[in-house]
Amino acid sequence: MNTWKSHTLKWILAAGLAFTAAGLPAIPLPRASAAESGASAANAQTAKSLPKVQVIATGGTLAGKSVDETSFTNYKAGTLLIEDMVRALPNKDKIAEVTTHQFGNSGSSAYTIQQLYDLSLKVDEALKTQDGVVVTSGTDTMEEIAYFLDLTVRSPKPVVVTGSMRPWTVIGSDAQANLYNAIKLAASGKTRYFGTVLMLNDEFHAAREVTKTNSYRTDTFVTPQIGALGYIDENNIRVYRAPFRALKAAKDWATPFDLTKITKNDLAKVEIAYSYQDAGSGAISAFVAGGAKGIVTAGTGAGGISKAMSEERAKAIEQGVVFVTTTRTGSGSNYSEGKGIIAGDNLNAQHARMMLLLGLSFTKDFATLQNWFDTYGYGQIELPAK
């Protein structure tokens, strides 16, 4: 290059730098074409590893095979294998690297607490290598299974429980969409530290608060009064609120219910007694005779029970049985407590049972149980003092 060209090039470069420093537009550099940019982005996405999600299947309607393509209610639950169902999902390779494990293939109410013990340990084992776990389940006792996992799984990684209200093989089934969206939610990592969440019908809910409200409708799961955590609309996963566990410090996040510290034989027997007009004492006395260590009462209004039930409860407390009071109304709080009685706050009866069952599996001390309900069971948000 001759001297004149060299000086000219230096002047142009200096001028460009001066303009840039002054906030004026510099001489634009050549840009890649749109096609080249797209190819580059695609290559970067390919190079980036997808999140790992394992689907652990327990059966339920989602794995159901209908009599024919229009038999919405006539089907056999827990028939299809999760490996085949996941294989049939389109575009899953765009959201996660998905593996499967067939834990079981039954309706949700067929599982024992001892089997849920094994399921929880399996979820934690999977989360040692996976970025998230999806558990498929029947919907009948899904909220109880989800809350058991919520209280026992030690990893803060996403755990999403899903299922369906229509079998896999019927027209208009919600099974495929629910399974796909559950995988997408787990892979997104957006519910990390949320504990276990339940996802159906494009909505996800906190396991502690959600309940089934209808025997057939696809929008059956709701969180009374408080509402869903968020929604999934194709590529948009929106989180509008967080459960109280997400606000806890990492060191305080896990519950005391570490299943590796107990055996299946340590799992306490806890029952639910339902109150109604002039309810008799037979349910409570039979539960105590059957070896129940705790009983949850689903009471009328703000948790009231009949005179006969109240008298029988007093006798049971003298024998060391612990009670938790809840309401049968479907929503609302309960604050009734006393000797041998713990207030269930806004836990419904089935959730309170899981909390009491696990509590009694780890301690027989009433004060400790009360403290665990206060800190882990009630789910109140506590803001730091100023």
C-alpha positions in Angstrom: 0.0 0.0 0.0 1.4 3.5 -1.0 1.8 6.3 1.5 -1.2 8.3 0.3 -3.5 5.3 0.6 -2.1 4.5 4.0 -2.7 8.0 5.4 -6.2 8.1 3.8 -7.2 4.8 5.5 -5.9 6.1 8.9 -7.9 9.3 8.5 -11.1 7.4 7.7 -10.6 5.0 10.7 -9.9 8.0 13.0 -12.9 9.9 11.7 -15.1 6.8 12.3 -13.9 6.5 15.9 -14.4 10.2 16.5 -17.9 10.1 15.3 -18.6 7.1 17.4 -17.2 8.7 20.5 -19.3 11.8 19.8 -22.4 9.7 19.7 -22.8 10.0 15.9 -23.3 7.0 13.7 -20.1 5.3 12.7 -19.5 3.8 9.2 -21.6 0.6 9.2 -19.7 -2.7 8.8 -20.9 -5.4 6.4 -23.7 -7.6 8.0 -24.5 -11.2 7.4 -27.6 -12.0 5.3 -30.8 -13.1 7.0 -30.2 -16.6 5.7 -26.7 -16.7 7.1 -28.0 -15.3 10.5 -30.7 -17.9 10.6 -28.3 -20.7 9.8 -26.0 -19.4 12.5 -28.7 -19.3 15.1 -29.9 -22.8 14.2 -26.4 -24.1 14.6 -26.1 -22.4 18.0 -29.4 -23.9 19.1 -28.2 -27.4 17.9 -24.9 -27.0 19.7 -26.8 -26.0 22.9 -27.9 -29.1 24.8 -31.6 -29.4 25.6 -32.8 -29.8 29.2 -33.2 -33.4 30.3 -36.6 -34.4 31.5 -37.7 -37.8 32.7 -41.3 -38.8 32.6 -42.2 -41.2 35.4 -45.5 -43.0 34.7 -48.0 -44.4 37.2 -50.9 -44.9 34.8 -54.3 -43.3 35.1 -56.8 -42.1 32.5 -53.9 -40.5 30.5 -52.7 -44.1 29.8 -56.2 -45.3 29.2 -57.5 -47.2 26.1 -61.0 -46.4 25.2 -63.5 -49.0 23.8 -63.5 -46.9 20.6 -62.6 -43.5 19.4 -65.7 -41.9 20.8 -65.9 -43.6 24.2 -65.1 -40.8 26.5 -66.1 -42.6 29.7 -65.8 -46.2 28.7 -62.1 -47.1 28.9 -59.5 -49.0 30.8 -57.1 -46.8 32.7 -53.5 -47.7 33.0 -53.2 -49.6 29.7 -50.7 -47.9 27.5 -47.0 -47.6 28.2 -45.4 -44.3 28.7 -42.6 -45.1 26.3 -45.0 -45.4 23.5 -47.0 -42.3 24.4 -43.9 -40.1 24.6 -42.6 -41.5 21.3 -45.9 -40.4 19.7 -45.6 -36.8 20.8 -44.6 -34.5 18.0 -41.8 -31.9 18.3 -40.7 -33.0 21.8 -37.1 -32.9 20.5 -37.5 -29.1 20.3 -38.2 -28.6 24.0 -36.3 -31.4 25.9 -34.3 -34.6 25.9 -37.0 -36.9 27.2 -36.6 -40.3 28.8 -39.2 -42.5 30.5 -39.6 -44.8 33.4 -42.7 -47.0 34.0 -43.1 -46.9 37.7 -46.6 -48.5 37.5 -49.8 -48.6 35.5 -52.8 -48.3 37.7 -55.5 -45.8 38.7 -54.3 -43.2 41.2 -56.4 -44.5 44.1 -54.9 -48.0 43.8 -51.5 -46.8 45.2 -50.6 -47.3 48.8 -48.7 -44.8 50.9 -45.8 -47.2 50.9 -45.8 -47.1 47.1 -45.8 -43.3 47.2 -42.7 -43.6 49.4 -41.0 -45.5 46.6 -42.2 -43.0 44.0 -40.8 -40.1 45.9 -37.4 -41.7 46.2 -37.5 -42.5 42.5 -38.2 -38.9 41.6 -35.2 -37.7 43.7 -33.0 -40.3 42.1 -34.0 -39.1 38.7 -33.3 -35.5 39.6 -29.7 -36.3 40.3 -29.2 -36.5 36.5 -32.3 -34.8 35.1 -33.2 -31.1 34.9 -36.8 -31.9 35.7 -39.3 -34.7 36.2 -42.9 -35.2 35.1 -45.0 -37.7 37.0 -48.1 -39.0 35.2 -51.0 -40.0 37.4 -54.7 -40.7 37.5 -56.7 -37.6 38.5 -58.8 -39.2 41.3 -56.2 -38.8 44.0 -53.7 -36.7 42.0 -53.7 -33.8 44.4 -52.8 -36.2 47.3 -50.0 -37.8 45.3 -48.7 -34.4 44.3 -48.7 -33.0 47.8 -47.0 -36.1 49.2 -44.2 -35.5 46.6 -44.2 -31.8 47.4 -43.5 -32.6 51.1 -40.9 -35.3 50.5 -38.9 -34.7 47.4 -35.5 -33.2 48.4 -34.4 -31.7 45.1 -35.6 -28.1 44.3 -35.6 -28.9 40.6 -39.0 -28.9 38.8 -41.4 -31.7 39.5 -44.6 -31.5 37.5 -47.6 -33.9 38.0 -50.0 -34.3 35.1 -52.7 -36.6 33.8 -55.9 -36.2 31.8 -59.7 -36.4 32.0 -60.0 -38.3 28.7 -58.2 -41.4 27.6 -55.3 -41.2 25.2 -57.2 -43.0 22.4 -60.4 -40.9 22.2 -61.1 -38.0 19.9 -60.5 -34.6 21.5 -58.4 -36.1 24.3 -56.6 -33.7 26.6 -53.9 -36.4 27.3 -51.4 -35.5 24.5 -51.5 -31.7 25.2 -51.2 -32.2 29.0 -48.2 -34.5 28.6 -46.5 -32.2 26.1 -47.1 -29.1 28.2 -46.0 -30.8 31.4 -42.7 -31.7 29.7 -42.3 -28.2 28.4 -43.0 -26.7 31.9 -40.5 -29.0 33.6 -37.9 -28.2 30.9 -38.4 -24.5 31.2 -37.1 -24.5 34.8 -39.6 -21.8 35.7 -41.0 -23.8 38.7 -37.6 -24.5 40.2 -37.9 -24.1 44.0 -41.7 -24.1 43.7 -41.9 -27.7 45.0 -44.3 -30.0 43.1 -46.8 -28.4 40.8 -49.8 -29.9 39.1 -50.4 -29.1 35.4 -53.5 -29.8 33.4 -55.7 -27.8 31.0 -52.9 -25.3 30.2 -52.7 -24.3 33.9 -50.3 -25.1 36.7 -51.1 -25.1 40.4 -49.3 -25.5 43.7 -49.7 -29.1 44.9 -50.6 -27.8 48.4 -53.6 -25.8 47.3 -55.1 -27.5 44.2 -58.1 -29.7 44.3 -60.3 -31.7 41.9 -63.7 -30.1 41.6 -65.6 -32.1 38.8 -65.8 -35.7 37.9 -65.6 -35.3 34.1 -64.7 -31.7 33.0 -61.2 -31.0 31.7 -61.0 -27.9 33.8 -61.6 -29.9 37.0 -58.5 -28.8 38.9 -58.7 -25.4 40.6 -57.0 -23.6 43.4 -60.0 -22.1 45.5 -59.8 -18.4 46.3 -56.1 -18.1 45.5 -56.0 -19.2 41.9 -53.5 -20.9 39.6 -49.7 -20.2 39.6 -49.7 -19.6 35.8 -50.6 -20.6 32.3 -49.0 -22.2 29.3 -50.0 -20.8 25.9 -47.7 -22.5 23.3 -44.3 -20.9 23.8 -45.5 -18.5 26.5 -45.2 -19.9 30.0 -46.5 -17.2 32.3 -45.9 -17.4 36.1 -48.2 -14.9 37.8 -47.6 -15.9 41.4 -45.3 -18.1 43.4 -46.0 -20.5 46.3 -44.5 -19.6 49.7 -41.8 -22.2 49.3 -40.2 -20.3 46.4 -39.5 -17.4 48.7 -37.6 -19.5 51.2 -33.8 -19.4 51.4 -32.1 -22.5 49.8 -31.0 -23.7 53.2 -34.5 -23.6 54.6 -36.3 -24.9 51.5 -36.5 -28.7 52.2 -39.1 -30.0 54.6 -38.1 -32.2 57.6 -39.7 -35.2 55.8 -36.6 -36.9 54.4 -37.8 -40.4 53.5 -34.2 -41.8 53.5 -34.3 -41.3 57.3 -37.3 -43.6 57.9 -38.6 -47.0 56.6 -42.0 -47.8 55.1 -42.9 -49.4 58.5 -42.5 -45.9 60.1 -45.3 -44.4 57.9 -48.2 -43.5 60.2 -51.8 -44.5 59.7 -54.0 -41.4 59.4 -57.7 -41.3 58.5 -60.4 -38.7 57.7 -63.7 -38.5 59.5 -66.5 -36.6 57.8 -69.0 -34.6 59.8 -72.6 -34.0 58.9 -76.0 -33.5 60.5 -76.2 -35.6 63.7 -73.0 -37.5 62.7 -72.3 -40.5 64.9 -69.1 -41.4 66.8 -68.6 -44.7 64.9 -66.1 -43.4 62.4 -63.6 -42.0 65.0 -63.9 -45.0 67.3 -63.4 -47.5 64.4 -60.4 -45.6 63.1 -58.8 -45.6 66.6 -59.5 -49.3 67.0 -58.0 -49.9 63.6 -54.7 -48.3 64.7 -55.0 -44.7 63.4 -52.4 -42.4 65.0 -54.0 -39.3 63.6 -57.4 -38.3 62.3 -58.4 -35.3 60.2 -61.9 -34.1 60.7 -63.7 -32.6 57.7 -66.1 -30.4 59.6 -69.1 -28.3 58.8 -68.6 -24.5 58.3 -65.4 -23.4 60.0 -64.6 -27.0 61.0 -67.4 -27.9 63.5 -68.2 -31.5 64.2 -71.2 -33.2 65.8 -71.6 -33.6 69.6 -71.1 -37.4 69.3 -67.9 -36.9 67.2 -66.6 -34.3 69.6 -67.1 -36.6 72.6 -65.4 -39.5 70.8 -62.6 -37.2 69.7 -61.9 -36.3 73.4 -61.6 -40.0 74.3 -59.2 -40.6 71.4 -57.0 -37.7 72.3 -56.6 -39.2 75.8 -55.3 -42.3 74.0 -52.7 -40.2 72.2 -54.4 -39.8 68.8 -53.7 -36.4 67.2 -56.4 -34.5 65.3 -56.4 -31.8 62.6 -59.5 -29.8 62.0 -60.5 -28.8 58.4 -63.7 -27.7 56.7 -65.7 -29.7 54.3 -66.9 -26.6 52.4 -64.3 -26.7 49.7 -62.4 -23.5 50.7 -61.7 -21.3 53.7 -59.5 -21.4 56.7 -59.8 -23.2 60.1 -58.3 -21.9 63.3 -59.8 -24.4 65.9 -57.1 -25.9 68.0 -56.5 -27.2 71.6 -55.2 -30.2 73.5 -54.4 -32.8 70.9 -56.0 -30.7 68.1 -54.1 -28.8 65.3 -55.9 -26.2 63.2 -55.7 -27.1 59.5 -55.8 -23.5 58.3 -56.8 -23.6 54.6 -55.6 -27.1 53.9 -58.4 -29.3 52.7 -58.9 -32.7 54.5 -57.0 -34.8 52.0 -54.0 -32.4 52.0 -54.1 -32.1 55.8 -54.0 -35.9 56.0 -50.8 -36.1 54.0 -49.2 -33.4 56.2 -50.3 -35.1 59.5 -49.3 -38.6 58.1 -45.8 -37.5 57.3 -45.5 -35.5 60.6 -46.5 -38.5 62.7 -44.1 -40.7 60.7 -41.2 -38.5 61.9 -42.2 -37.5 65.5 -44.7 -38.3 68.2 -44.2 -34.9 69.9 -47.3 -32.7 69.6 -45.4 -29.4 69.9 -43.1 -30.5 67.0 -46.1 -31.4 64.9 -47.8 -28.1 65.7 -44.6 -26.3 64.6 -44.4 -28.2 61.4 -47.9 -27.3 60.5 -47.2 -23.6 61.4 -44.0 -23.5 59.2 -44.5 -26.1 56.4 -48.2 -26.8 56.4 -49.9 -23.4 56.4 -47.9 -21.9 53.6 -48.0 -18.3 54.8 -45.7 -15.8 53.2 -43.5 -14.1 55.8 -41.8 -10.9 54.7 -38.4 -10.1 56.3 -38.6 -7.5 59.1 -37.3 -4.1 58.1 
